[in-house]
Amino acid sequence: MNASRDEKTMALQDQAKKLQSQKDTLLKELDSIEEKFERTNRLYKKYLPVIIDTLATDDTRFSKICRDLSKAFKKEESQGKIEYICEQLKTAMLKEDIHTGAGKKKKGLFSSLLKNESESFIDLYKESYHEVVSHLRGSLDKKFSKRLDDISIQVKNAQNTTDISDIRENVFGLVFNYISDTNEDRAKVNAFVREVVGKILDIESRFASTVEQTDNMVENNDGFESVLGVELAGLKQTSDVAKSLDELKIKVTQRLSAIEKALAEKQAKDSAIKETAKKNRQMLKTGFEKLKQELDKATRYTEELEEKLNRDQLTGAYNRRAYDQRIELEMDRFLRYKTGFSLMVIDADKFKNINDRYGHAIGDRCLQEIIKRSIPLLRKNDMLARYGGEEFVVIMPETDSEGAKNAAEKIRQTIEKIEFLYKKEKVKVTVSIGISQAKTEDTNHRQVFERADIAVYKAKEQGRNRVLVVN
């Protein structure tokens, strides 16, 4: 009887393992599909507006709807609105008989750099920077319009690589102002900066390739001139030998003179080209070095701004903004992968009395000491943030309520030893700490916080200076 039961148990366990394996495989496939979808979605969002903008070249209804569709993609409007605009676009196409190949094609962002070599380098450069400015105009706030207009005029009037260098500097200056002034999410700002700098690097690298081709062309001409010079010398010698053929000698000498003159002119022109190429190469080298410095500077600047925006000025702990970002990520991980976490809410006891009796300077110092003493007792991947006033919150990834309680008890015991002297009077501070662990039935992080907050409230009711868990 027992043997039969054991066999059934083992069979069920094997089946459970198989089902778990199938589940893990399906989850991986789902993650892969979601990642591919996200990449495709980003690709569409990045390039579709650019493609659509190339169609909106006039004042027809079709072009107007194209511009509306481009704006909808850039602003990430709802699917319903985009579908509605697409229906309008379809109707406009039918009414205006729009078809592939109709009208003059607008050049793409870098297609101008692939045109035949007869076009001026500066003209190609100007066209590419003009489209970079157009990209900025479609992405930045209206308050930058005046500066973008000034840069557009600069691009239009550019005559040489020095002018282009000035334009590049002005573009970077504008980007730095945007970084400083914007209130957008720093991750989006970083991505935007990388995109703009990437576009400029692409222009510069393609231009460098064109300059290198010019150098190669001049080197080939040098070889040709060397061979031609030898042949001319031989032809001169032959004409000198043929003294009896005076008429032939005169004609050959005349031809030689014409060739020599043409060759001298060609050498002068090639020398000028070579000098220009040398100058452009030096400009590019300097430009690339500056670009790298600017990119490093922009990256450091945005990181520093991100750090400042995420820190509480008084205590040095992370602030509410940083907490909101991190808790969203932890909750997403929990909902997707069931990776558990706990929240610890720390509240200073009778803090209003401390402020009223000893002053806000002592109160501020108490808060600073709470943070200073608590951080060394936490792990590197834990996050301590000031939630508001005298309340702090700690996110503890991959930690159950028991582990969080042990850490909280260490913090409580450390803080109760804090003492200040104020006019020979000892100032002591204690904290009440509430703990809550994420549960399978939780659908958002606020539920976890509310339980931890209730735990703090109960700890204060029970006499303060204690740790309480609510699950």
C-alpha positions in Angstrom: 0.0 0.0 0.0 2.8 2.4 1.0 4.9 1.4 -2.0 2.0 2.1 -4.3 1.5 5.5 -2.7 5.3 6.3 -3.0 5.3 5.4 -6.7 2.3 7.7 -7.3 4.1 10.5 -5.3 7.2 10.1 -7.3 5.2 10.1 -10.6 3.5 13.3 -9.5 6.8 14.9 -8.5 8.3 14.0 -11.9 5.3 15.4 -13.6 5.6 18.6 -11.5 9.2 18.9 -12.5 8.3 18.6 -16.2 5.6 21.1 -15.9 7.9 23.5 -14.0 10.5 23.0 -16.8 7.9 23.7 -19.5 6.8 26.8 -17.5 10.4 28.1 -17.3 10.9 27.5 -21.0 7.7 29.3 -21.9 8.6 32.2 -19.6 12.0 32.5 -21.4 10.3 32.4 -24.7 7.8 35.0 -23.5 10.7 37.3 -22.3 12.4 36.8 -25.7 9.3 37.7 -27.6 8.7 40.7 -25.4 12.2 41.9 -25.9 11.9 41.5 -29.7 8.6 43.3 -29.6 10.2 46.1 -27.6 13.1 46.4 -30.0 10.8 46.5 -33.0 8.6 49.0 -31.2 11.6 51.3 -30.5 12.8 50.9 -34.1 9.4 52.0 -35.4 9.2 54.9 -33.0 12.7 56.0 -34.0 12.5 55.8 -37.8 8.8 56.0 -38.8 8.5 59.7 -37.9 11.7 60.4 -40.0 10.3 58.4 -43.0 6.9 60.1 -42.7 8.4 63.6 -42.5 10.1 62.9 -45.9 6.6 62.6 -47.4 5.2 65.8 -45.9 6.8 68.1 -48.5 4.0 70.4 -49.4 0.7 71.9 -48.2 -1.7 69.2 -49.4 -4.0 67.4 -47.0 -2.0 64.3 -47.5 1.2 66.1 -46.2 -0.7 67.6 -43.3 -2.0 64.2 -42.2 1.6 62.8 -42.6 2.8 65.6 -40.2 0.0 64.7 -37.7 1.0 61.0 -37.8 4.6 61.9 -37.3 3.7 64.0 -34.2 1.5 61.2 -32.9 4.4 58.7 -33.1 6.8 61.2 -31.4 4.4 61.9 -28.6 3.5 58.2 -28.2 -0.2 58.8 -28.6 -2.7 56.0 -28.0 -3.1 53.2 -30.5 -6.7 54.4 -31.2 -5.6 57.9 -32.2 -2.8 56.5 -34.4 -5.3 54.1 -36.1 -7.7 57.0 -36.7 -4.9 59.2 -38.3 -3.9 56.2 -40.5 -7.5 55.9 -41.7 -7.4 59.6 -42.6 -4.1 59.1 -44.4 -5.5 56.2 -46.4 -8.5 58.3 -47.5 -6.2 61.2 -48.5 -4.0 58.8 -50.5 -7.0 57.6 -52.5 -8.4 61.1 -53.1 -5.0 62.6 -54.2 -3.8 59.5 -56.1 -0.6 59.3 -54.1 1.6 56.4 -55.2 5.2 55.2 -54.8 7.7 57.2 -56.8 5.5 60.2 -57.2 7.1 63.6 -56.8 10.6 64.5 -55.9 12.2 62.4 -53.2 13.6 64.2 -50.2 17.1 63.2 -49.1 17.6 61.2 -46.0 19.7 62.2 -43.1 23.0 60.9 -44.4 22.2 60.0 -48.0 23.7 63.3 -49.2 27.1 62.1 -48.1 26.9 59.2 -50.6 26.3 61.4 -53.7 28.9 61.7 -56.4 32.2 63.4 -55.7 31.5 66.5 -57.8 29.4 68.0 -54.9 31.1 70.2 -52.5 32.2 68.7 -49.1 30.9 71.8 -47.3 27.5 71.5 -49.1 27.2 67.9 -48.0 28.2 68.8 -44.5 25.7 71.6 -44.4 22.9 69.5 -45.6 23.6 66.8 -42.9 23.8 69.4 -40.1 20.6 71.0 -41.4 18.8 67.7 -40.8 20.3 67.3 -37.3 18.9 70.8 -36.5 15.5 69.6 -37.9 15.7 66.6 -35.6 16.4 68.8 -32.6 13.5 71.1 -33.6 11.1 68.2 -33.6 12.4 67.0 -30.1 13.1 70.1 -28.0 10.7 72.6 -26.4 9.6 75.8 -28.2 11.9 77.9 -25.9 14.8 76.6 -27.9 13.3 77.7 -31.3 15.2 81.0 -31.5 18.6 79.3 -31.0 17.7 76.6 -33.5 16.8 79.4 -36.0 20.2 81.0 -35.4 22.0 77.7 -35.9 20.0 77.1 -39.1 21.2 80.5 -40.5 24.7 79.5 -39.5 24.4 76.2 -41.4 23.0 78.0 -44.5 25.9 80.5 -44.5 28.7 78.1 -43.7 31.6 78.4 -46.1 34.4 76.2 -44.7 35.3 73.6 -42.1 35.9 76.3 -39.4 32.3 77.4 -39.8 31.1 73.8 -39.4 33.2 73.5 -36.3 31.4 76.5 -34.9 28.0 75.0 -35.8 29.0 71.8 -34.0 29.9 73.8 -30.9 26.6 75.6 -30.9 24.7 72.4 -31.3 26.5 71.0 -28.2 25.9 74.2 -26.3 22.2 73.9 -27.0 22.2 70.3 -25.9 23.9 71.2 -22.6 21.3 73.9 -22.0 18.6 71.4 -22.6 20.2 68.9 -20.1 20.3 71.7 -17.5 16.8 73.0 -18.0 14.7 70.0 -18.7 12.6 68.2 -16.0 12.2 65.1 -18.1 13.4 61.7 -16.8 17.2 61.5 -16.8 17.2 58.2 -18.6 15.3 59.7 -21.5 17.6 62.7 -21.5 20.7 60.5 -21.6 19.2 58.5 -24.5 18.5 61.8 -26.4 22.0 63.1 -25.8 23.5 59.8 -27.1 21.3 59.9 -30.1 22.2 63.5 -31.1 25.9 62.9 -30.5 25.7 59.7 -32.5 24.2 61.5 -35.4 27.1 64.1 -35.4 29.7 61.3 -35.0 28.1 59.6 -38.0 28.4 62.8 -40.1 32.0 63.4 -39.0 33.1 59.7 -39.7 31.5 59.7 -43.2 33.2 63.0 -44.0 36.5 61.7 -42.7 36.0 58.7 -45.1 35.5 61.1 -48.0 38.6 63.1 -47.1 40.6 59.8 -47.0 39.3 59.0 -50.5 40.6 62.4 -51.6 44.0 61.6 -50.2 44.1 58.3 -52.0 43.1 60.0 -55.2 45.9 62.5 -54.8 48.4 59.7 -54.1 47.3 57.9 -57.2 47.8 61.1 -59.2 51.3 61.5 -57.7 52.1 58.0 -59.1 50.7 59.0 -62.5 52.7 62.2 -62.6 55.9 60.3 -61.8 55.3 57.9 -64.7 54.3 60.7 -67.0 57.4 62.6 -66.1 59.7 59.7 -67.0 57.9 59.2 -70.3 58.3 63.0 -71.1 62.0 62.8 -70.4 62.3 59.8 -72.8 60.3 61.5 -75.5 62.5 64.6 -75.2 65.6 62.4 -75.6 64.1 60.7 -78.7 63.4 64.1 -80.2 66.9 65.3 -79.6 68.3 62.2 -81.4 66.1 62.7 -84.4 67.9 65.8 -85.6 67.4 65.0 -89.3 63.6 65.1 -88.8 63.4 68.8 -88.0 59.7 69.1 -88.7 58.9 66.1 -86.6 61.1 67.5 -83.8 59.3 70.8 -83.9 55.8 69.2 -83.7 56.9 66.8 -80.9 58.5 69.6 -79.0 55.3 71.7 -79.3 53.2 68.8 -78.0 55.7 68.2 -75.2 55.4 71.9 -74.2 51.6 71.6 -74.2 51.7 68.5 -72.0 54.2 70.1 -69.7 52.0 73.1 -69.3 48.9 71.0 -68.6 50.8 68.9 -66.2 52.1 71.9 -64.4 48.6 73.2 -64.1 47.4 69.9 -62.8 50.2 69.7 -60.3 49.2 73.1 -59.0 45.6 72.1 -58.7 46.4 68.8 -57.0 48.8 70.6 -54.6 45.9 72.9 -53.6 43.6 69.8 -53.2 46.3 68.1 -51.1 46.6 71.2 -48.9 42.9 71.4 -48.4 42.7 67.7 -47.6 45.5 68.1 -45.1 43.7 71.0 -43.5 40.4 69.1 -43.4 42.1 66.0 -41.9 43.6 68.2 -39.2 40.2 69.8 -38.5 38.6 66.4 -38.4 41.2 65.1 -36.0 40.7 68.1 -33.7 36.9 67.8 -34.1 36.8 64.1 -33.2 38.9 64.7 -30.1 36.6 67.5 -29.1 33.6 65.4 -29.8 34.9 62.6 -27.5 35.6 65.2 -24.8 32.1 66.7 -25.3 30.5 63.3 -25.2 32.4 62.3 -22.0 31.5 65.7 -20.5 27.8 65.3 -21.4 27.7 61.8 -20.0 29.3 62.9 -16.7 27.1 66.0 -16.5 23.9 64.0 -16.9 25.1 61.4 -14.4 25.9 64.2 -11.9 22.6 65.9 -12.4 20.8 62.5 -12.0 22.7 62.0 -8.7 21.8 65.5 -7.5 18.1 65.1 -8.5 17.9 61.7 -6.6 19.5 62.9 -3.4 18.0 64.6 -0.3 20.0 67.7 0.3 19.7 67.6 4.1 20.6 64.0 4.9 22.4 62.8 1.7 20.0 59.8 1.5 18.1 59.1 -1.7 14.9 61.2 -2.0 11.3 60.4 -2.8 11.9 60.7 -6.6 14.6 58.0 -6.5 12.5 55.8 -4.3 9.5 56.0 -6.7 11.7 54.9 -9.6 13.4 52.0 -7.7 10.2 50.6 -6.1 8.5 50.5 -9.5 11.4 48.3 -10.8 11.4 46.1 -7.7 7.6 45.6 -8.0 7.9 44.8 -11.8 10.6 42.2 -11.0 8.4 40.7 -8.3 5.3 40.5 -10.5 7.2 39.0 -13.4 9.8 36.7 -11.8 8.4 36.4 -8.2 11.7 37.9 -6.9 10.7 38.8 -3.3 11.5 42.0 -1.4 10.7 43.7 1.9 10.1 47.3 2.8 11.3 48.9 6.0 9.7 52.2 7.1 11.6 54.2 9.8 10.0 57.0 11.7 11.7 59.2 14.3 9.9 59.1 17.6 8.5 62.4 19.0 10.4 64.3 16.4 8.1 67.4 16.6 8.9 67.7 20.3 12.6 67.7 19.5 12.1 70.5 16.9 9.9 72.5 19.3 12.2 72.1 22.3 15.7 72.3 20.9 15.2 73.9 17.5 15.3 72.8 13.9 19.1 72.7 13.8 19.1 69.9 16.4 16.2 68.2 14.6 18.1 68.3 11.3 21.2 66.9 13.0 19.1 64.0 14.4 17.9 63.1 10.9 21.4 63.3 9.5 22.7 61.0 12.3 19.9 58.5 11.6 21.0 58.2 8.0 24.7 58.2 8.9 24.3 55.3 11.4 21.8 53.3 9.3 23.6 53.1 5.9 26.6 51.0 7.2 24.1 48.4 8.6 22.5 47.9 5.2 23.7 45.9 2.1 25.0 47.6 -1.1 21.9 46.7 -3.0 19.5 48.0 -0.3 18.1 51.5 -0.9 17.6 54.0 1.9 15.5 57.0 1.0 13.9 59.9 2.8 10.2 59.5 2.2 9.2 62.8 3.8 9.8 64.8 7.0 11.2 62.4 9.6 10.1 59.3 7.8 12.5 57.0 5.9 12.0 53.9 3.8 14.4 51.1 2.9 13.9 48.8 -0.1 15.5 45.4 0.6 15.6 43.2 -2.5 15.5 39.4 -2.2 14.9 39.7 1.6 12.0 38.2 3.6 10.4 39.9 6.5 12.5 38.0 9.0 15.7 39.2 7.4 14.4 42.7 7.2 13.4 42.5 10.9 17.0 41.5 11.9 18.4 44.5 10.0 15.8 46.8 11.4 16.6 45.7 15.0 20.3 46.5 14.4 19.4 50.0 13.2 17.0 50.6 16.1 19.6 49.6 18.7 22.3 51.8 17.0 20.1 54.9 16.8 18.9 54.7 20.5 22.5 55.2 21.5 22.6 58.6 19.7 23.0 61.5 22.1 23.5 65.3 21.6 24.4 68.0 24.1 22.2 71.1 23.9 23.0 73.6 26.6 24.3 70.8 28.8 21.1 68.8 28.3 21.3 65.4 26.6 19.2 65.0 23.5 18.2 61.4 22.6 16.4 60.1 19.6 14.7 56.8 18.9 12.9 55.3 16.0 9.9 53.1 15.4 10.3 50.7 12.4 7.6 48.9 10.4 8.4 45.9 8.2 6.3 44.3 5.4 7.1 41.7 2.8 5.7 41.6 -0.8 2.9 39.0 -1.1 1.7 37.0 -4.1 -1.7 38.7 -3.9 -0.1 42.2 -4.1 -0.6 44.0 -7.4 1.3 47.2 -6.7 4.0 48.5 -4.4 1.6 50.8 -2.5 0.0 47.8 -0.8 3.4 46.7 0.6 4.2 50.3 1.8 0.7 50.6 3.5 1.3 47.5 5.5 4.8 48.7 6.6 3.3 52.1 7.5 0.6 50.4 9.6 3.3 48.5 11.3 5.1 51.8 12.3 1.8 53.1 13.6 1.3 50.0 15.8 4.9 50.2 17.0 4.3 53.8 18.2 1.0 52.7 19.9 2.9 50.0 21.7 5.4 52.4 23.2 7.8 53.5 20.3 11.4 52.5 19.9 10.6 49.1 18.6 10.4 47.0 15.4 7.1 45.5 14.2 6.2 43.3 11.2 2.9 43.3 9.4 2.3 40.7 6.6 
